């Protein structure tokens, strides 16, 4: 074999260059630092990577060694790795590894369970072929500005101040959702900021679309522009102190910074728990418009763009200045273009489409179905300014017409969801027949322009700030904060099916008003007793998701990651779904009814593959449920029916409680335990009765023959102490025995049996409630005193 000296020289040269680069990387003043926080400038919090939120430091903060959304911030091309030295604030990794991590995180957000190494090895060739030889069509990007906020109406420079939206703001978001549904767009992923008005806007849109199960990733990089020392002040106040010229420069000039905040200022974001993963210079104290764009850039280049490249349709719900900055990045708008030339009205989505090189596609001038503005490739789904005219006219009519009710609050009856959405959309448009009337830009309500009502006190605005769905009374923070690892399980609030005695199963029904009140009361009770959480787990069913929302609202922690998994769904009742329990008992007999309803391993009759209650006919499961094996029988049936190849997974057609536990327990052990519990996080699980019943059977080791006799009441927090491994209840100050107030069924003694410490001794602090011993004695005693002994007096507390 002949030695190739030229190849050897090339190899030697590459090795020397590689060694030089590694040494330079190692001795770089920032990159060589052992303090990981010095390199943490690109952190994005979301609902996928649970590691973003922890409280291991004992101060309810975030762990110091976690990157947040993902540790991998990537760039295209070979030469991107040489930018390690020029951009020391970034963490770099091979793009293939980053892609793999992104896919795993997206699957986790959509409820997938972790796959075994054997399955991954078998499917590796198919993934390689798909990644390298099949080019994915880029996804669609939809930008939506949050609705009118309290800061907008009071003409305040909102910035990072956590204002809520007004009633009008919520309706603007719902209108945007109706435009999306009318245009036929499907969403896969939602990004929002960590501010309340952005998160509530994303919720309102998801609820109107009927897609509460979609993951919402919350990032501080999508927050509004920080106005520094001007934050929370009205424009009139700033103009009076600094003059009109300075106000115009601060709000309009691209690189003009306002006066900075100091860490001693109570408005400094570093005091807020939601920003505890931000360190050092990443906490803004005052930003110019250019600073805001630079803050958003990593979120766009490394996260949003990556999702679009993967073919996911992404919606970004953010603020006026943040979205303007994002549009500048997408379209490459020059700095000489003024911000006022980029329109971003509330309630009107802007849609971007991309070519295979991820360049925005500019539509033809002949397109008349959508509306476009200069310098922007995105399209408005409605004429800008039209919605403002409609709402202005409606709010003018309200005080003049006696008994007037909003057209948006009177929903048409007996219509399908799509028909109702389009009908309401047409009603909104027909309020003002003169659609060609020019709308003055100065009359539009923006977060940086004066509201029509001038300066209004926040107390007056707060009374009418929300839809009834979100309206609540926030309790003040508790001086006592629970820092120990804990699992709180709660069954969703009451639904219409619960009230009517119908089998619910996977049927997605909403909460009743009583169910909403139950969820809110649970949140108040948890907050009063000093509970804080680091992560929330829930199912894909809206009743469980909304229960988690209401609890988070009351605890003032709406920024928490929410992991939504189909594996935490209610038990699938098969052909009994949506049917009356009394009817089933009458037709099949009480014994068969009880066996189907409460039997541990007895399955109800299966549902047909073409029934509306079959999960294979629900878009959320067909599109996003990927961690079930393929059903060859159902695939053949669907292929024959549709006359084209259809791949169908083995969706459950019926389940016993045992079958339900076969999906919930592995998810708990493989996902929740290693990602959250083992890391000392405080976990909230909001789910349905049978899912929680199975978890309790596993955690409390309740015998199989007794688990069917255990009932889980709606809206009652069940506190599972990780250390003593027992269930506790909180005192609701009603003065009543909780075992009498709530129906836990005959198996309650097994649920509330005495707790033991790790050494086997009885846990003196283990109790199911705290109240006066005399009140406990006055209540009716349980039938099994062996498991619930007489309480022991301990000052003002009684332990059970």
N, C-alpha and C positions, 0 to 999 in steps of 0.2 A: 504494500500500500504506500503510495507516494505522499510525502508530507507536504501539505499546502501551507507555505510560509505566509502568504498574503492573508489567508483566513485567520492564521494564528495572530498576526499583528492586529487585525480588526478586533478579534476577541479580546486581546490584551488591552487595546485602547478603550473598548467599551467597559472593561472591568475597572480600569483606572478612573474613568469618568464617573462610573457608578460609586466607587469608593470615595471620590472627592465630594460628590453630592451628598452621600450619607454622612460624611464628616461635617460638611457645612450645615446639614440639617440638624445634626446632633449638637453643634456648638452655637447655633443661632440663639441670640439672647432670649427670645421669647419661647421658641420651640424647645429649647433645652430645659426649660423650667420644669421642675418636678411638680409644681403646683398646677394641677389640671385646670383650676379656675381661671388661670391666666390665659388659657387657650380657648376658653368657653365664650366666644362671641357670636356663635351661630346656633342658638338654642331655640327650638320650636316645640311648644307643648301641644299634645294632641290627645286623642282618645284611643290611640292604638298602643303606644309604648307606655305601659303602666309605670315603668321605671322613672317617668318624669316627676311623679309626686311621691314623696316619702316624708317621714317625720322622724328619722333615726337620730337626728341631732337633739331631739327632746324639746325643740322650740317650734314645733309644727311647721317646719320649713321643708326644704327639699334636700335630697342627698347631694353631696358634693361631687360625686364621681359619675354623674349621669348627664348625657348630652341632650335629652329631651326627645324631640320628634324622632330623630335618628342620629346616630353618631357619625353617619357617613354622608359627607357633603361632597358631591362628585362634580367632575367636569368632563366634557367630551374630549377625545383625542389623546394621543400619546404625549404630546408636549405639555399637556396640562399639569403633569406631575412636577415639572420644573418650576411651577408657580408656588411651590411650597415655601420658598424663601421669600418671594415677593409678597405673598399673602399669608403671613404667619398665624393669623387668627383662625385659619380653617383646619379642619381634620380631614385628611385625604385617605382614600381607599380605592382599590380597583373597582371599576365601574360594574363589572359582572357581579362582584360580591355585594355591592350596594343595591343593584337591581334585585338580587335574590332577597336581601333583607327587606326591601320595599314590598316585594310580593308577599313575603311572610307576614309583614305587619298589616298589609291590606286584608289578607285572609283572616287574620286575627280580629280585625275590626268588624268584619262581616260575620263573625261568629264561628270561624273555623277552629277545629281542635288541632293540636300539634301532631304532625305526621311522624311516623316511625322512620328510622334510618333505612330500613329495608324497602319501604314503599318509595322513599325518595331515590334510592339507588335504582330501582326498577324503572321509574319514570324519568330518570335523568336524560336518556337519549331523546325522548320526546320534547322535553323542555329545551334542550340544546337546539334541536331543529326549529322549534317555534321561535326561539330567541334570535337565531342567526339567519334563517332562511325564509321566515314568514314575516313580512313587514306589516305591523299593526297600523290600522288607520287611526290617525290622531283623534283624540277626544275633542269635545266642544267646551269652551270656557264661557261661563255666564257670570257677569259681574252685577251685583245688586248692592245699592247703598241702603243702609238702615233707614227706617222711617223717621219722621219728625220726632225729635226728642225734647225733653224739658229745656235743655240748653238752647235748642233752636228757637223755641217760642220766647224765651227770656232774652234772646239776643246775646248769648254768652259764648265766649271762646272756650268751647268744651274741652278739647284736648283729651287728656287721659282721665278727666273727671267722669265718674261712673253714673251718668244720667240714665234714667229710664226713658222709654218712648211714651208719647202721648197716645190717646185713642186713635187720633188721626194717623200717627206713625204706624200703629199695628195694622190699620186698614190699608195703608200704602203697601206694606209687606204682603198682605193677603192678595192685593190687586196684582202685585208682581208674580205671585205664585200662579194666579189664574192666567196671566199672559204666558207663562212657561207651559202650563198645561194646554192652553189653546194652540200654541205653536208645536206641541208634540215632542218636547225635549224630555229625555230620561236622564236623571242624575245618578251618579255613582258615589260622589264624594263631595263634602262641603267643608270649606275653610271659613273660619270667622276669627275675629279678634277676641281678646279676653274681656272686652268691655260689655256691660250688661245689654246695652241697646243693640249691639251686633249679635250677641247670643240669642236674645229674645226674637230678633228679626229672623234668624235662621230657624228657630223653633216654629214661629208662626208660618213660615213658608213650608216647612216640612209637614206641619199639621194640615195645612190647606191642600197640599199635594197628596196627603195620605201616605207619606213615606217617612214617618218618624224613626224608622229603623235605620236610616242612612247614617253613616259615621260623620260626626261634625268635629273637625280638628281645630282646636283653639290656639292661636299663636299671637304672642305679643308683638310680633313683627308686623301684623296687620292692624295694630291699634292706630287710632287717629294720630295726627301730628301733635307732638308735645309743645304746648305754648309757653312752657317755662313758668316764669313768675306771673304771666298773664292768665294762667289757667284758672277758669272759674269766674273771671271778671267779665263784665259786660263791655260791649264795644264803646258805649257812651262813657263809662268810667275810664277806659284806656285812653280814649280821645281827650278827655278832660285833663288827664295827668301828663300825657306825652305829646299830644297834638295829633291832628288828622294826618299829617304827612308821615309821621313815624308809624301810625297804625296801618296806613296803606302799604308802607314798605314791609312791615312785619307780616302782613297777611298776603301780599301780592308778589314781592320780589323773591326770586328762587333761592338765593343764598343769604338772605337776611335773617339772622337769629334773634329771637326775643330775649329779654333779660332772663338769666338762668335761675332755676330753683336751687336751694341749698338743702343738704340732708336734714337740717334742723326744721325745715318747713313741713308742716303736717300734710301738705299736698304731694310731697316727694314719693314717687312710686315704690321706692325701696321699703316703705313701711307696710305695704300691702302684701298679704300672704300669696296672692296669685302671681306675684312677680319675684318670689323668693328664689327662683332658679336663675335670676338675672344677677350678675355680679359685675363689680368694677364699672368700667366705662360703658357697658351695655345698657345701663339704666339712664334713659335720657333725662336731662335737666332743662332742656330747651332746644327745639329743633327748627332749622330752616326747612323750607320745602325740599331742598336738595338732600338734607339730612334724612328726611322722612323717606325719600326715594331710595337712598343708600341702605336704610334699615330694611326696606321691603325687598330689595334685590335678592338676597339669599333665599328668601321664601319663594320667590318666583323661579329663580334659576335652578335651585336644588330640590324643590319640593313640588310646587304646582306644575311646573313644566314637565317634571318626571312623570307625574300622574297622567298628564295629557299625552305624553309619548307612549304610555302603556295602553292608551285607548280609552281611558276613563273620562267620562263627562264630569267636569268639575264646576262647582258653583262657589264663588267667593262673595261672602257677605261682609262688607266692611264699611268704611267711612269715606266721606267725600274726598279728603286730601289723600288718604291711602289709596283709593281707587284711581284717582288722577295720576298718582305716581306710578301705579301698576300699568296704566294705559300708556304712560310715557315710555316705560321699559319695553312693552310689547311692540309698540309702533315706532320706537326710536325717534320720538318727537324731539326736535331741537330745543335748546334752552331759551331761545328767543321767543318761543310761543308762550304767551301768557297763560296762567292757570285758568283765568276766566273764559278762555277760548275753548276749554275742554268741559263740556257739559256733563254733569253727573246727577240727574234729577232722581229724587226718591220715588220708589214704586215702579220704575220702568227699567227692566233688565237690558243689559248690553251683551250681545252674543258675539263671540269671536270663533271663527273657524280657521284651521291651520292646514298647510300643505304637508307633504311628507318630510320636508326639511324644517318643519316647525316654524315657518314664516307665516304671519297672519295673511289670510286671503282677503284681498280688498274686493268687495262686490261690484258687479257691473252697474253702471249708471242707469241702466234700463230697469233695474229692480225697483218696483214701486210698492211691494208688499211690506217692506220694512223701511226704517228711517235711519239716515246716516248723517254724521257731522264731519266737518273738515278736519283733516289730519288723523282721523281715527278709522281703523279698519273694522271696528265693531259696529253692529247694527242694533238700533233700538227696536224693541218689539212693539213699540207704540210711539205715536207722535209725542215728543217731549213737550210738557206744558199742558197737555190735554187733561191729565188727571188732576193737576192743580186747579184748573178752572172748574172741574166738576165738584171737587171738595169745597172750594171757595163758595160756590153757589149753594151747596147743601148747607154749609154752616151759616150762611146768611139767612136761609129759610127757617132754620130751626127755631129761633126765638119768635118768629112771626106767625108760625102755624101752630095752633093749639093741638096738642096730642101728636105732634109730628114725631115719627120714629125713623131712624136711619134705614135707608133702603138696604144697607148691607147687613142689618141685624134681622131683617125679615127674610128668612131663607125660603125659597120655593119648596113645596112639599111634593112627595111622590115622584121624585126625579132620581135618576142615577147620579152618582157623584160627578161624572163628566157633564151630564146635562145641567146639573145644578150650577157647576162652575161656569159654563158658557152662558147660561141664562143670567146669572148675576153680573157677569162681565158686560153683557149687552145692556143691562139696566144701568150700570154705571156710565156707559158711554152715551146713553140717550138722555141723560139729565140736561146736557147742554147740546142743543142741536147745531149750534154754530161752531163747527170744528175748525173752520178756516180763520177764525179770529186770531190775530197776532197776539202772542203772549210776551209781554215785556220781561226781559231778563231781570230787571230790577225788582219785579214783583214776585219772583220765585223765592221760596223759603229755603235757605241753605243754612248750614251750621255756622257759617261765618257772615250771614246777613241778618238784618233785623227782622223779627217776627212782626206780623201785622198788629198784634196786641201790645207791642212795646214791652216794657219790663213788667213782668208778673212775678209775684212772690212764689217761691217753690212750694209753699204749703198749699196755695190755691191750685197749683198745677197738679200736685200729687193726688188730689182727690179725684181727678179725672184722667189719670195718666195711663191707665191700662184697660184692656178688655177685661170683662168679668172673669174670663178664663185664667188670667194671670194675677188678678187683684188679690192682694193679701196684706196682712199687717205683719211687718217684720219685727221680730223681737230683738231687743238689745243683746249684745254679746254677753256670754256667761263669763264670769271671772274664773270659773273652774273649767279647765280644758282637759279632756281625756286624751292622754298621750300613749297609753298602753295599746298594744295590738289587739284588735277586736273585730269580730264579724257581726254585723247587724243585718238580720234578714227580715224582710217585711213583705207581706202579701199585698198586692195592689188594692186600691180602694174599690168600693162596691161598683158594679156595672149594672146595666139594665138587665142583662141575662141573669145575674145573681138575684136581682130583685124579683124577676118573673119566674125563677126556678127552671131555667133552661140550661142544658149542657153547653158550655162555651167552647172548651178545647182550644183549637187553633183559630177559631173564628175571632176576627179582630174587632172587638166592640169597645166603645168608649166608656169612660167613667161617668157615672151620674153625678149630680151636684153633691149628693151625700158622700160619694166616693172621693170627690175632690176635697171636701172638708176633712175626711178621714186622713188623706195624705198630708194636708196642711197641718193638721193637729199633730200627726206623727213627727213632722219636721220641727214644729214648735217644742214638742216634748224632748226631742233629741238635743236641740240647741239649748234648752233650759238646763239640761243635765250635763252640759259641757262637752258634748260629743262633736268631734270634727272628723272628717273622712279625707282619705287621700285618693280613693278611686271608687267608682260606682259600677257595678255589674247589673245588667238587666237583660231582658229577652228582646225578641223582635216584635212583640205584641204591644200595641199602643197603650193599653191600659197599664202595663208595667212601666213603660217609658215615661208616661205622664205622671205616674206616681213618683218616680224618681225625680222628675222635674220639679214637682211641687215641694218635695222634701228639700231639694237643693235651694229652691227659692227661699224657703223659710230659714234655712241655715246660712243664707247669704254666701253660698259657695257654688254658684252656677258655672264657674270656670273649671270645675273638676273634670277629669277624664271620665267619660261614660263608655264602657265597653258593652256593646250590644251583641248578644249571641243567641242564635236560634236554639242552642242546646239548653237554654234556660226557659224555653217555652213551656206552656202548660201541657199536660198530658193530652195526647190525641185521642179523642173519644170516638173516632170512626163514624159509623152511621148514626150514632146518637147525637152528634153535633147539631146544635141549634134546635133540638127537640125538647119538649116538655118532660120534666122528670115525672110528673104525675101521670102523663100519658104512657110513658114507658112502663111505669109500675103497674098501671091498669091492664095494659095489653099483655105484658110478659110475666106479671106476678111480682110480688114484693121481694121474694128470695132471689130471683134472677136479676131484678133491678139492683138489689144490694150487692150482688156478686159482681155485676158490671161496674158499678160505681165505686165500690170500696175494695174489691178483690185485689190481692197483691199480684197474682200472676194470671188473672182471668181477663181476657181481652173482650171488649165489646165487638159487635159485628163490624167488619171493615167497610170503609166507604168506597164507592165506585171511583174508578180513575177519571170519570167524566163528571163527577159531582162537583158542585161549586165549592164544597168544603174540602176537597182534595188539595193538599199543598202543591201538587204539580200543576194546578191551574192558577196559582198565585205568583205574580211576577217576582216578588221578593225572593221566593225560594227557587224558582226556575233560573233566575239570573245570578243569584249570589251564593246559593248553597252549593258548595263545591266539595265538601269533605264527606260525602256519602258515595258508596259504590254505585255503578251504573246498573240499572234494571233492564235486562235484555228483553224481558217479556213486555214491559211498558214501552220500551223503545220501539219494539216491533209494532205494537198496537198504534202508537203515535205516528210511526212512519207510514203505515198503511192508511191511517186516517187523513194525514196531511199530504200524502203522496210525495213526500220528500224525506230524506234521512233526518231523523230526530233522535237525539241522545237524551234519555230521561234517567234521572237518578232514582234510587230506591227510597222515595219519600215514604214516611210512615202513613199507613192507611188506618191503623188502629194501634193502640198501646195499652198495656196494663201499667200499673204503677211500677212494676219491676222493669218494664221496657223503658219507661220514662227515666228511671234511675240509671239505666245503662248508658244514657247520653249525658245526664247532668253530673253524675259522680265522676266519670273520667274527665269531663271538662273542669270540674272543681279541682281535681287532683293534679292534672297536667298543666292547667293554665292559671287558675286563681291562686293555688297554694305556692308554686314556685315564683310567680311574677309579683305577688302582692304579700301574702301572709308570711312567707318565709323571710321577707325583707322588712318585716315589722310594720307593714302598712295597715291602716284602719279602713276596713272594707264595708261597703253597703251593698247588699244584694236585694234588688226589688224584682220580684217575680210572682209566679202564680202558686196556687195552693199545693198542687201535687209536686211541682219542682222543689218547693221549700220543704214539703213533707219528706221527700226523698233525701234531701241534704240533712235534715234533722235526724232521720233514721240512721244515716251514716255517721254523723258527728256524735250523736248521743247514744249510739248502739241500742236503739229500741228494737225489741224482738219483732220478727216478721209478723207474728200472729196478732200483735197489738197496734202496728202502724196504721192499719186501716181504720182504727177507732180514734185516731188523732185528727182533730180539726184545727185549722189555722184561721183565726178571725181576720177580717179585712182591716188593713191599716194599723196593726199593732206591731211595734218594733220588738223583735225577739233578739236579745243581746246574748251572743255566744262568746263566753270568756275563753280565749284561746289557752290560757294557762290552767284554769281549773276545769275546763272542758264541760261546761254546763250552761244552761239557758237561764237568763234573768229577764225580768220585766221592770219597767220604769214606773214610778209612782205618778199617776195622773192627777193627784190631789183631789180626787173625787171622794176619798174616805171609804172606798168600797174595796172588797176583796177582788183582785183581778180575775181569780179563778171563777168567781160568780158573775162578774160583769161581762167577761168574755167567755165564749163557748169553745173550749179546747177539746171537748169530747171525753169519753171515758178513759182514754190513755193519757190524760194530763199528768197523773202521778209519775209516769215513766219520763215525762218531759221535764218535770220540776223536782226530780229526786235530789237528795243531798249531794253537794259537790265535794270533791276531794282534791287536796293538793297533790303535787307531784310525788311527795313521800307517802301518800296514802292517808294522811290525816284529814279530818273534816275541815273544809274551808269556812271559817267563821264569817267571812265577808260575803259569802255567796247568798244571795237573796233574790227573790223575784219581785220585790217592791220594797219601798221604804215608807213606813207610816207608823203611827202610834200603836203600841201593843194593844191598848184597850179597844181600838177600832177593829183590829184584827180579830179579837176575841168575840166581838159582837156579830161577826159575819158567820154564815153557815159554814161548817167545817167540811172539807172533802171527805169522801167515803174511805179513802186509803191513807190513814194517818201514818202508816209505816214509811211511806215515801215522802210525805210532807209533815215533818214533826212540828211540835209546838214551837213557835218562834222564841228566840232568845232576845231578851232586852239588851240593847247596847246603846245607852243614852237615848237619842231620839230615833234610833233605827231599830228595825226588827228584822232578823235574818231568818230565812226559811231553809 
